[in-house]
């Protein structure tokens, strides 16, 4: 598989974010989710084989790493409320 086409880099598009449990979603929740995705995407983008990096990420990502990621996001954003990343 090759990389993303140029059109993917030119058009950002839009996204709708909702919670499955229909509870309120604060801007901090969305910001934390975006920061988490950006950090993981940048790690995968640096690898020569993105599919291999993604597979390793999925296999290695356990509860401890979820907790570490949550604490890192809270520290970077200054937001102290507990997050649950699934």
N, CA, C and O atoms as a GROMACS GRO file, in nm:
protein
  344
    1UNK      N    1   0.085  -0.118   0.000
    1UNK     CA    2   0.000   0.000   0.000
    1UNK      C    3   0.089   0.124   0.000
    1UNK      O    4   0.192   0.127   0.067
    2UNK      N    5   0.048   0.224  -0.074
    2UNK     CA    6   0.122   0.348  -0.080
    2UNK      C    7   0.072   0.448   0.022
    2UNK      O    8  -0.014   0.417   0.105
    3UNK      N    9   0.126   0.568   0.016
    3UNK     CA   10   0.084   0.674   0.107
    3UNK      C   11  -0.047   0.736   0.063
    3UNK      O   12  -0.109   0.692  -0.034
    4UNK      N   13  -0.089   0.837   0.136
    4UNK     CA   14  -0.213   0.907   0.103
    4UNK      C   15  -0.192   0.993  -0.021
    4UNK      O   16  -0.083   1.046  -0.042
    5UNK      N   17  -0.295   1.006  -0.102
    5UNK     CA   18  -0.288   1.091  -0.219
    5UNK      C   19  -0.281   1.238  -0.181
    5UNK      O   20  -0.312   1.275  -0.068
    6UNK      N   21  -0.240   1.321  -0.275
    6UNK     CA   22  -0.227   1.465  -0.249
    6UNK      C   23  -0.357   1.530  -0.206
    6UNK      O   24  -0.355   1.625  -0.128
    7UNK      N   25  -0.471   1.480  -0.255
    7UNK     CA   26  -0.599   1.539  -0.217
    7UNK      C   27  -0.624   1.530  -0.067
    7UNK      O   28  -0.689   1.618  -0.011
    8UNK      N   29  -0.573   1.428  -0.003
    8UNK     CA   30  -0.591   1.414   0.142
    8UNK      C   31  -0.514   1.521   0.217
    8UNK      O   32  -0.555   1.560   0.327
    9UNK      N   33  -0.406   1.570   0.162
    9UNK     CA   34  -0.326   1.672   0.229
    9UNK      C   35  -0.379   1.812   0.204
    9UNK      O   36  -0.349   1.903   0.281
   10UNK      N   37  -0.456   1.832   0.098
   10UNK     CA   38  -0.504   1.965   0.061
   10UNK      C   39  -0.636   2.002   0.129
   10UNK      O   40  -0.657   2.118   0.161
   11UNK      N   41  -0.723   1.906   0.150
   11UNK     CA   42  -0.856   1.934   0.202
   11UNK      C   43  -0.871   1.874   0.341
   11UNK      O   44  -0.861   1.752   0.358
   12UNK      N   45  -0.894   1.959   0.440
   12UNK     CA   46  -0.906   1.910   0.576
   12UNK      C   47  -1.043   1.848   0.603
   12UNK      O   48  -1.052   1.749   0.675
   13UNK      N   49  -1.148   1.905   0.546
   13UNK     CA   50  -1.282   1.850   0.568
   13UNK      C   51  -1.336   1.887   0.705
   13UNK      O   52  -1.283   1.976   0.771
   14UNK      N   53  -1.441   1.818   0.746
   14UNK     CA   54  -1.503   1.845   0.875
   14UNK      C   55  -1.533   1.714   0.945
   14UNK      O   56  -1.526   1.606   0.885
   15UNK      N   57  -1.567   1.724   1.072
   15UNK     CA   58  -1.596   1.605   1.151
   15UNK      C   59  -1.706   1.636   1.252
   15UNK      O   60  -1.715   1.748   1.302
   16UNK      N   61  -1.789   1.538   1.279
   16UNK     CA   62  -1.893   1.549   1.380
   16UNK      C   63  -1.855   1.455   1.493
   16UNK      O   64  -1.832   1.336   1.471
   17UNK      N   65  -1.847   1.508   1.615
   17UNK     CA   66  -1.805   1.428   1.730
   17UNK      C   67  -1.922   1.417   1.827
   17UNK      O   68  -1.975   1.518   1.874
   18UNK      N   69  -1.960   1.293   1.858
   18UNK     CA   70  -2.067   1.269   1.955
   18UNK      C   71  -2.026   1.154   2.045
   18UNK      O   72  -1.943   1.070   2.009
   19UNK      N   73  -2.085   1.152   2.164
   19UNK     CA   74  -2.059   1.042   2.256
   19UNK      C   75  -2.163   0.934   2.234
   19UNK      O   76  -2.280   0.963   2.214
   20UNK      N   77  -2.119   0.810   2.239
   20UNK     CA   78  -2.210   0.697   2.221
   20UNK      C   79  -2.313   0.691   2.333
   20UNK      O   80  -2.427   0.650   2.310
   21UNK      N   81  -2.273   0.731   2.455
   21UNK     CA   82  -2.365   0.725   2.568
   21UNK      C   83  -2.454   0.849   2.580
   21UNK      O   84  -2.534   0.860   2.673
   22UNK      N   85  -2.442   0.942   2.485
   22UNK     CA   86  -2.524   1.064   2.474
   22UNK      C   87  -2.505   1.161   2.590
   22UNK      O   88  -2.589   1.250   2.609
   23UNK      N   89  -2.398   1.147   2.667
   23UNK     CA   90  -2.368   1.242   2.773
   23UNK      C   91  -2.304   1.366   2.710
   23UNK      O   92  -2.258   1.360   2.596
   24UNK      N   93  -2.301   1.478   2.784
   24UNK     CA   94  -2.241   1.600   2.729
   24UNK      C   95  -2.095   1.580   2.691
   24UNK      O   96  -2.021   1.506   2.757
   25UNK      N   97  -2.055   1.645   2.585
   25UNK     CA   98  -1.918   1.638   2.535
   25UNK      C   99  -1.861   1.780   2.542
   25UNK      O  100  -1.906   1.869   2.470
   26UNK      N  101  -1.762   1.800   2.627
   26UNK     CA  102  -1.704   1.933   2.644
   26UNK      C  103  -1.594   1.958   2.540
   26UNK      O  104  -1.541   1.863   2.481
   27UNK      N  105  -1.561   2.084   2.518
   27UNK     CA  106  -1.448   2.114   2.429
   27UNK      C  107  -1.318   2.048   2.476
   27UNK      O  108  -1.233   2.013   2.395
   28UNK      N  109  -1.303   2.030   2.608
   28UNK     CA  110  -1.183   1.964   2.661
   28UNK      C  111  -1.177   1.817   2.618
   28UNK      O  112  -1.070   1.766   2.589
   29UNK      N  113  -1.292   1.749   2.615
   29UNK     CA  114  -1.296   1.610   2.568
   29UNK      C  115  -1.248   1.602   2.423
   29UNK      O  116  -1.166   1.518   2.388
   30UNK      N  117  -1.301   1.692   2.341
   30UNK     CA  118  -1.265   1.692   2.198
   30UNK      C  119  -1.117   1.725   2.182
   30UNK      O  120  -1.046   1.661   2.104
   31UNK      N  121  -1.070   1.827   2.254
   31UNK     CA  122  -0.929   1.866   2.246
   31UNK      C  123  -0.838   1.750   2.287
   31UNK      O  124  -0.738   1.723   2.220
   32UNK      N  125  -0.873   1.682   2.395
   32UNK     CA  126  -0.792   1.569   2.442
   32UNK      C  127  -0.790   1.457   2.338
   32UNK      O  128  -0.686   1.396   2.315
   33UNK      N  129  -0.904   1.430   2.277
   33UNK     CA  130  -0.911   1.326   2.175
   33UNK      C  131  -0.827   1.361   2.054
   33UNK      O  132  -0.756   1.276   1.999
   34UNK      N  133  -0.833   1.487   2.011
   34UNK     CA  134  -0.754   1.532   1.896
   34UNK      C  135  -0.606   1.523   1.927
   34UNK      O  136  -0.528   1.476   1.844
   35UNK      N  137  -0.566   1.569   2.046
   35UNK     CA  138  -0.424   1.563   2.084
   35UNK      C  139  -0.375   1.419   2.087
   35UNK      O  140  -0.264   1.390   2.043
   36UNK      N  141  -0.457   1.329   2.138
   36UNK     CA  142  -0.421   1.188   2.143
   36UNK      C  143  -0.401   1.133   2.002
   36UNK      O  144  -0.301   1.067   1.974
   37UNK      N  145  -0.497   1.160   1.913
   37UNK     CA  146  -0.487   1.111   1.775
   37UNK      C  147  -0.366   1.169   1.703
   37UNK      O  148  -0.296   1.098   1.630
   38UNK      N  149  -0.341   1.300   1.723
   38UNK     CA  150  -0.225   1.362   1.659
   38UNK      C  151  -0.095   1.299   1.706
   38UNK      O  152  -0.004   1.277   1.626
   39UNK      N  153  -0.085   1.271   1.836
   39UNK     CA  154   0.039   1.213   1.886
   39UNK      C  155   0.062   1.074   1.828
   39UNK      O  156   0.175   1.038   1.795
   40UNK      N  157  -0.043   0.994   1.816
   40UNK     CA  158  -0.030   0.860   1.760
   40UNK      C  159  -0.006   0.864   1.610
   40UNK      O  160   0.071   0.784   1.557
   41UNK      N  161  -0.071   0.958   1.540
   41UNK     CA  162  -0.053   0.970   1.395
   41UNK      C  163   0.090   1.013   1.362
   41UNK      O  164   0.147   0.966   1.264
   42UNK      N  165   0.148   1.102   1.443
   42UNK     CA  166   0.285   1.147   1.414
   42UNK      C  167   0.384   1.033   1.433
   42UNK      O  168   0.483   1.024   1.360
   43UNK      N  169   0.360   0.946   1.530
   43UNK     CA  170   0.447   0.831   1.550
   43UNK      C  171   0.439   0.737   1.431
   43UNK      O  172   0.541   0.688   1.383
   44UNK      N  173   0.318   0.712   1.382
   44UNK     CA  174   0.300   0.621   1.269
   44UNK      C  175   0.354   0.681   1.140
   44UNK      O  176   0.403   0.608   1.054
   45UNK      N  177   0.346   0.813   1.125
   45UNK     CA  178   0.393   0.878   1.003
   45UNK      C  179   0.545   0.868   0.989
   45UNK      O  180   0.597   0.870   0.878
   46UNK      N  181   0.616   0.859   1.100
   46UNK     CA  182   0.762   0.851   1.096
   46UNK      C  183   0.812   0.712   1.056
   46UNK      O  184   0.928   0.698   1.018
   47UNK      N  185   0.728   0.612   1.065
   47UNK     CA  186   0.770   0.475   1.035
   47UNK      C  187   0.768   0.453   0.883
   47UNK      O  188   0.683   0.507   0.813
   48UNK      N  189   0.863   0.375   0.833
   48UNK     CA  190   0.867   0.344   0.690
   48UNK      C  191   0.748   0.260   0.646
   48UNK      O  192   0.707   0.267   0.530
   49UNK      N  193   0.693   0.183   0.735
   49UNK     CA  194   0.580   0.096   0.703
   49UNK      C  195   0.464   0.129   0.796
   49UNK      O  196   0.455   0.071   0.904
   50UNK      N  197   0.374   0.221   0.757
   50UNK     CA  198   0.265   0.262   0.845
   50UNK      C  199   0.176   0.146   0.890
   50UNK      O  200   0.128   0.147   1.003
   51UNK      N  201   0.154   0.047   0.804
   51UNK     CA  202   0.069  -0.065   0.844
   51UNK      C  203   0.134  -0.145   0.957
   51UNK      O  204   0.065  -0.190   1.048
   52UNK      N  205   0.264  -0.162   0.951
   52UNK     CA  206   0.337  -0.232   1.056
   52UNK      C  207   0.330  -0.153   1.187
   52UNK      O  208   0.309  -0.211   1.294
   53UNK      N  209   0.347  -0.021   1.178
   53UNK     CA  210   0.340   0.063   1.298
   53UNK      C  211   0.200   0.058   1.360
   53UNK      O  212   0.187   0.052   1.482
   54UNK      N  213   0.098   0.062   1.276
   54UNK     CA  214  -0.039   0.056   1.327
   54UNK      C  215  -0.066  -0.077   1.397
   54UNK      O  216  -0.126  -0.080   1.504
   55UNK      N  217  -0.021  -0.185   1.337
   55UNK     CA  218  -0.040  -0.316   1.399
   55UNK      C  219   0.031  -0.323   1.534
   55UNK      O  220  -0.025  -0.373   1.631
   56UNK      N  221   0.154  -0.275   1.540
   56UNK     CA  222   0.227  -0.274   1.667
   56UNK      C  223   0.155  -0.190   1.771
   56UNK      O  224   0.146  -0.229   1.888
   57UNK      N  225   0.104  -0.075   1.730
   57UNK     CA  226   0.031   0.013   1.821
   57UNK      C  227  -0.091  -0.059   1.878
   57UNK      O  228  -0.115  -0.053   1.999
   58UNK      N  229  -0.166  -0.125   1.794
   58UNK     CA  230  -0.287  -0.196   1.838
   58UNK      C  231  -0.251  -0.309   1.934
   58UNK      O  232  -0.316  -0.326   2.037
   59UNK      N  233  -0.148  -0.385   1.901
   59UNK     CA  234  -0.110  -0.499   1.984
   59UNK      C  235  -0.050  -0.458   2.118
   59UNK      O  236  -0.069  -0.527   2.218
   60UNK      N  237   0.021  -0.346   2.121
   60UNK     CA  238   0.091  -0.306   2.242
   60UNK      C  239   0.010  -0.212   2.330
   60UNK      O  240   0.049  -0.187   2.445
   61UNK      N  241  -0.100  -0.160   2.281
   61UNK     CA  242  -0.173  -0.057   2.355
   61UNK      C  243  -0.264  -0.122   2.458
   61UNK      O  244  -0.372  -0.170   2.426
   62UNK      N  245  -0.219  -0.123   2.581
   62UNK     CA  246  -0.296  -0.186   2.687
   62UNK      C  247  -0.345  -0.081   2.786
   62UNK      O  248  -0.329   0.039   2.763
   63UNK      N  249  -0.405  -0.126   2.896
   63UNK     CA  250  -0.461  -0.034   2.994
   63UNK      C  251  -0.357   0.060   3.053
   63UNK      O  252  -0.386   0.178   3.074
   64UNK      N  253  -0.237   0.011   3.080
   64UNK     CA  254  -0.132   0.095   3.136
   64UNK      C  255  -0.099   0.211   3.042
   64UNK      O  256  -0.084   0.325   3.086
   65UNK      N  257  -0.089   0.181   2.913
   65UNK     CA  258  -0.058   0.287   2.817
   65UNK      C  259  -0.175   0.384   2.803
   65UNK      O  260  -0.154   0.503   2.779
   66UNK      N  261  -0.298   0.335   2.816
   66UNK     CA  262  -0.413   0.425   2.815
   66UNK      C  263  -0.403   0.523   2.931
   66UNK      O  264  -0.426   0.642   2.914
   67UNK      N  265  -0.369   0.471   3.050
   67UNK     CA  266  -0.354   0.557   3.167
   67UNK      C  267  -0.243   0.659   3.147
   67UNK      O  268  -0.259   0.776   3.181
   68UNK      N  269  -0.129   0.615   3.092
   68UNK     CA  270  -0.018   0.706   3.066
   68UNK      C  271  -0.059   0.814   2.966
   68UNK      O  272  -0.026   0.931   2.985
   69UNK      N  273  -0.129   0.776   2.860
   69UNK     CA  274  -0.174   0.872   2.759
   69UNK      C  275  -0.271   0.972   2.821
   69UNK      O  276  -0.264   1.092   2.792
   70UNK      N  277  -0.362   0.923   2.905
   70UNK     CA  278  -0.460   1.011   2.970
   70UNK      C  279  -0.388   1.113   3.057
   70UNK      O  280  -0.420   1.232   3.052
   71UNK      N  281  -0.291   1.069   3.138
   71UNK     CA  282  -0.218   1.160   3.225
   71UNK      C  283  -0.137   1.262   3.144
   71UNK      O  284  -0.129   1.378   3.182
   72UNK      N  285  -0.078   1.218   3.034
   72UNK     CA  286  -0.002   1.308   2.948
   72UNK      C  287  -0.092   1.416   2.888
   72UNK      O  288  -0.056   1.534   2.885
   73UNK      N  289  -0.209   1.375   2.840
   73UNK     CA  290  -0.303   1.470   2.782
   73UNK      C  291  -0.351   1.569   2.888
   73UNK      O  292  -0.359   1.689   2.861
   74UNK      N  293  -0.382   1.520   3.007
   74UNK     CA  294  -0.426   1.607   3.115
   74UNK      C  295  -0.317   1.708   3.150
   74UNK      O  296  -0.347   1.826   3.171
   75UNK      N  297  -0.192   1.664   3.157
   75UNK     CA  298  -0.082   1.752   3.192
   75UNK      C  299  -0.059   1.858   3.084
   75UNK      O  300  -0.037   1.975   3.116
   76UNK      N  301  -0.064   1.818   2.957
   76UNK     CA  302  -0.040   1.911   2.847
   76UNK      C  303  -0.151   2.014   2.834
   76UNK      O  304  -0.124   2.130   2.802
   77UNK      N  305  -0.274   1.974   2.859
   77UNK     CA  306  -0.386   2.066   2.840
   77UNK      C  307  -0.419   2.143   2.967
   77UNK      O  308  -0.495   2.240   2.962
   78UNK      N  309  -0.362   2.103   3.081
   78UNK     CA  310  -0.394   2.168   3.206
   78UNK      C  311  -0.529   2.127   3.260
   78UNK      O  312  -0.580   2.186   3.356
   79UNK      N  313  -0.586   2.028   3.201
   79UNK     CA  314  -0.720   1.983   3.239
   79UNK      C  315  -0.706   1.868   3.336
   79UNK      O  316  -0.641   1.769   3.305
   80UNK      N  317  -0.767   1.880   3.456
   80UNK     CA  318  -0.746   1.782   3.562
   80UNK      C  319  -0.857   1.679   3.573
   80UNK      O  320  -0.842   1.580   3.644
   81UNK      N  321  -0.969   1.700   3.503
   81UNK     CA  322  -1.079   1.605   3.514
   81UNK      C  323  -1.040   1.472   3.449
   81UNK      O  324  -0.969   1.471   3.348
   82UNK      N  325  -1.084   1.363   3.505
   82UNK     CA  326  -1.046   1.230   3.457
   82UNK      C  327  -1.107   1.202   3.320
   82UNK      O  328  -1.225   1.229   3.297
   83UNK      N  329  -1.026   1.149   3.229
   83UNK     CA  330  -1.070   1.108   3.096
   83UNK      C  331  -1.071   0.957   3.087
   83UNK      O  332  -0.993   0.889   3.155
   84UNK      N  333  -1.158   0.905   3.005
   84UNK     CA  334  -1.154   0.764   2.973
   84UNK      C  335  -1.137   0.752   2.823
   84UNK      O  336  -1.228   0.787   2.748
   85UNK      N  337  -1.021   0.704   2.777
   85UNK     CA  338  -0.994   0.688   2.634
   85UNK      C  339  -1.016   0.543   2.597
   85UNK      O  340  -0.953   0.453   2.653
   86UNK      N  341  -1.105   0.522   2.502
   86UNK     CA  342  -1.130   0.385   2.457
   86UNK      C  343  -1.115   0.377   2.308
   86UNK      O  344  -1.132   0.270   2.249
   0.00000   0.00000   0.00000
